[in-house]
Amino acid sequence: MHNVDITLVYKILKREVAHYKVPVVDLIEIQTKDPFKVLISAILSTRTKDETTVRACERLFTKVRKIDDLERISVKDLEKLIFPVGFFKNKAKFLKRLPSVLQEHFNGRIPHTVEELVILPGVGRKVANLVVAVAFQKPAVCVDVHVHRIMNRLGYVKTKNPYDTEMALRKKLPMEYWEKINSMLVAFGQNLCRPVSPKCSECHIYAQCNRVGVRVSR
């Protein structure tokens, strides 16, 4: 694998993304410390643009302010409130089931470990890690497509899918970077290190990247 000074990369990215638009779940964290709302926002954010998620959360949280509110609202009404987030019909069903699953397994409380969170409907490892890091400020490595792409593009890891990237980062990435690395790389990936036509000529960590020497035509 490429030799990457991750401490230098982290320091540069922290400065670089400070003026970028923050990812949606971080925005929710700024507005509230409520783990319930962070969890809901994370579920809605999957396969959905941040702008769409923010608007859906704003509509939903006018009607749903706590877990019990989900028991009193119909799936159809949930669909209307969260549309047009990706897979809104499935997500409405997940939200409707959430109170009963929380009560059955966790006495109605939002759990704070990845292993427990993935029991909840609509929660995979990405969402679970995000909730642990954002809502509970505990070490967690949230790997989405941006983190997977950029860490492999840098050459810090060499993995085939986000799960493998998470496992590799848990072994290799210093724990003090776990909590914020997702937010930083999501912002970086949305604005500069894009999937197609990354802006390598403008990149402040390009000297650390495995792409050094690759012709950048766009």
C-alpha positions as CSV (number, residue, x, y, z in Angstrom):
1,M,0.0,0.0,0.0
2,H,1.0,3.6,-0.6
3,N,2.8,5.3,2.4
4,V,0.4,8.0,3.6
5,D,1.1,10.4,6.5
6,I,-2.4,10.2,7.9
7,T,-1.6,12.7,10.6
8,L,-0.7,15.3,8.0
9,V,-3.7,14.4,5.8
10,Y,-6.1,14.8,8.8
11,K,-4.6,18.2,9.7
12,I,-4.8,19.5,6.2
13,L,-8.4,18.2,5.7
14,K,-9.6,19.6,9.0
15,R,-8.5,23.1,7.8
16,E,-9.6,22.5,4.2
17,V,-13.2,21.4,4.9
18,A,-13.8,24.1,7.6
19,H,-15.5,26.3,5.0
20,Y,-17.4,23.5,3.2
21,K,-21.1,22.8,3.8
22,V,-21.4,20.3,6.7
23,P,-22.9,16.8,6.1
24,V,-26.6,16.5,7.0
25,V,-26.2,14.5,10.3
26,D,-23.6,17.0,11.6
27,L,-26.2,19.7,10.8
28,I,-28.7,17.9,13.0
29,E,-26.1,17.5,15.7
30,I,-25.6,21.3,15.7
31,Q,-29.3,21.8,16.0
32,T,-30.0,19.1,18.7
33,K,-28.1,16.7,20.9
34,D,-31.1,14.3,20.8
35,P,-29.8,10.8,19.8
36,F,-33.3,10.0,18.5
37,K,-33.2,12.8,15.9
38,V,-29.7,11.9,14.9
39,L,-30.8,8.3,14.4
40,I,-33.8,9.3,12.3
41,S,-31.7,11.7,10.3
42,A,-29.1,9.1,9.6
43,I,-31.7,6.6,8.5
44,L,-33.3,9.1,6.1
45,S,-29.9,10.2,4.7
46,T,-29.0,6.9,3.1
47,R,-29.1,7.0,-0.7
48,T,-30.4,10.6,-0.4
49,K,-28.9,14.0,-1.2
50,D,-28.3,16.1,1.9
51,E,-30.6,18.9,0.8
52,T,-33.5,16.5,0.4
53,T,-32.7,14.9,3.8
54,V,-32.7,18.2,5.6
55,R,-36.1,19.2,4.2
56,A,-37.6,15.8,5.0
57,C,-36.2,16.0,8.6
58,E,-37.7,19.5,9.0
59,R,-41.1,18.3,8.0
60,L,-40.9,15.1,10.0
61,F,-39.8,16.7,13.2
62,T,-42.7,19.1,13.2
63,K,-44.9,16.0,13.8
64,V,-42.4,13.5,15.4
65,R,-40.4,14.9,18.3
66,K,-39.9,11.7,20.3
67,I,-40.1,7.9,19.9
68,D,-43.7,7.6,21.1
69,D,-44.9,10.0,18.3
70,L,-44.0,7.3,15.8
71,E,-46.6,5.0,17.3
72,R,-49.4,7.6,16.7
73,I,-48.7,8.3,13.1
74,S,-49.6,6.1,10.1
75,V,-47.1,4.7,7.6
76,K,-48.9,6.7,4.9
77,D,-48.4,10.0,6.7
78,L,-44.8,9.1,7.3
79,E,-44.4,8.5,3.6
80,K,-45.8,11.9,2.8
81,L,-43.6,13.6,5.4
82,I,-40.3,12.1,4.2
83,F,-40.9,12.0,0.5
84,P,-38.8,12.2,-1.7
85,V,-35.9,10.6,0.2
86,G,-34.5,7.5,-1.3
87,F,-36.6,4.4,-0.7
88,F,-39.1,6.5,1.3
89,K,-41.7,3.7,1.4
90,N,-39.3,1.3,3.1
91,K,-38.0,4.0,5.4
92,A,-41.5,4.9,6.5
93,K,-42.0,1.2,7.5
94,F,-38.7,1.2,9.3
95,L,-39.6,4.3,11.3
96,K,-43.0,2.8,12.2
97,R,-41.4,-0.4,13.5
98,L,-38.7,1.5,15.5
99,P,-40.7,2.1,18.8
100,S,-41.6,-1.6,19.2
101,V,-38.1,-2.8,18.4
102,L,-36.6,-0.3,20.8
103,Q,-39.0,-1.3,23.5
104,E,-38.5,-5.0,23.0
105,H,-34.7,-4.9,23.0
106,F,-33.6,-1.7,24.7
107,N,-36.4,-0.7,27.1
108,G,-37.3,2.2,24.7
109,R,-33.9,3.8,24.7
110,I,-31.6,4.5,21.8
111,P,-28.6,2.1,22.1
112,H,-25.1,3.5,21.9
113,T,-23.0,0.7,20.4
114,V,-22.8,-0.4,16.7
115,E,-23.6,-4.0,17.6
116,E,-26.8,-3.0,19.3
117,L,-27.8,-0.3,16.8
118,V,-27.7,-2.7,13.8
119,I,-30.6,-4.6,15.4
120,L,-32.9,-1.6,14.6
121,P,-34.9,-1.5,11.4
122,G,-33.2,0.4,8.6
123,V,-29.9,0.6,10.4
124,G,-26.7,-0.9,8.8
125,R,-23.2,-0.4,10.0
126,K,-22.8,2.9,8.3
127,V,-25.8,4.4,10.1
128,A,-24.8,2.7,13.3
129,N,-21.3,4.1,13.3
130,L,-22.6,7.5,12.4
131,V,-25.0,7.6,15.3
132,V,-22.3,6.3,17.8
133,A,-19.9,9.1,16.7
134,V,-22.3,12.0,16.2
135,A,-25.0,11.3,18.9
136,F,-22.8,9.8,21.6
137,Q,-19.4,11.2,20.7
138,K,-17.8,7.8,21.0
139,P,-15.1,6.3,18.8
140,A,-16.7,4.8,15.6
141,V,-15.5,4.5,12.0
142,C,-18.4,5.4,9.7
143,V,-17.6,4.3,6.2
144,D,-19.7,5.4,3.3
145,V,-18.9,5.6,-0.4
146,H,-16.9,8.8,0.1
147,V,-14.7,7.3,2.9
148,H,-14.3,4.0,1.0
149,R,-13.4,5.8,-2.2
150,I,-11.0,8.4,-0.8
151,M,-9.1,6.1,1.6
152,N,-8.5,3.7,-1.3
153,R,-7.7,6.5,-3.7
154,L,-5.1,7.9,-1.3
155,G,-3.7,4.4,-1.0
156,Y,-4.1,4.3,2.8
157,V,-6.1,1.1,2.5
158,K,-6.7,-1.4,-0.3
159,T,-10.2,-2.8,0.0
160,K,-13.0,-3.9,-2.2
161,N,-16.1,-2.6,-0.2
162,P,-17.1,-0.3,2.6
163,Y,-17.2,-3.1,5.2
164,D,-13.7,-4.2,4.5
165,T,-12.6,-0.5,4.6
166,E,-14.2,-0.1,8.0
167,M,-12.4,-3.2,9.4
168,A,-9.1,-2.0,7.9
169,L,-9.5,1.5,9.3
170,R,-10.4,0.1,12.8
171,K,-7.0,-1.6,12.7
172,K,-4.9,1.1,11.1
173,L,-6.5,4.6,11.7
174,P,-5.5,6.2,15.0
175,M,-8.6,6.2,17.3
176,E,-8.5,10.0,17.9
177,Y,-9.4,10.5,14.2
178,W,-12.4,8.1,14.2
179,E,-15.1,10.5,15.3
180,K,-14.6,13.2,12.7
181,I,-13.0,11.4,9.7
182,N,-16.4,10.6,8.1
183,S,-17.6,14.2,8.2
184,M,-14.4,15.5,6.8
185,L,-14.2,13.0,4.0
186,V,-17.8,13.3,3.1
187,A,-17.4,17.1,2.8
188,F,-14.1,16.6,0.9
189,G,-15.6,14.0,-1.4
190,Q,-18.7,16.0,-2.2
191,N,-16.8,19.2,-3.0
192,L,-13.4,18.2,-4.4
193,C,-12.4,14.5,-4.4
194,R,-15.4,13.5,-6.4
195,P,-16.0,10.0,-7.9
196,V,-15.7,11.4,-11.4
197,S,-13.3,14.2,-12.4
198,P,-11.7,14.8,-9.0
199,K,-10.2,18.2,-8.7
200,C,-6.6,16.9,-8.2
201,S,-5.1,20.2,-9.3
202,E,-6.8,22.0,-6.4
203,C,-6.2,19.3,-3.8
204,H,-4.1,20.2,-0.8
205,I,-3.4,16.5,0.0
206,Y,-2.5,15.5,-3.5
207,A,1.2,15.1,-2.5
208,Q,0.1,12.3,-0.2
209,C,-2.1,10.6,-2.7
210,N,-1.6,7.4,-4.6
211,R,-2.7,9.3,-7.7
212,V,0.5,11.3,-7.9
213,G,1.9,10.9,-11.3
214,V,-1.5,10.1,-12.8
215,R,-2.3,12.5,-15.6
216,V,-5.2,14.8,-14.6
217,S,-7.0,15.9,-17.7
218,R,-10.1,17.5,-16.1
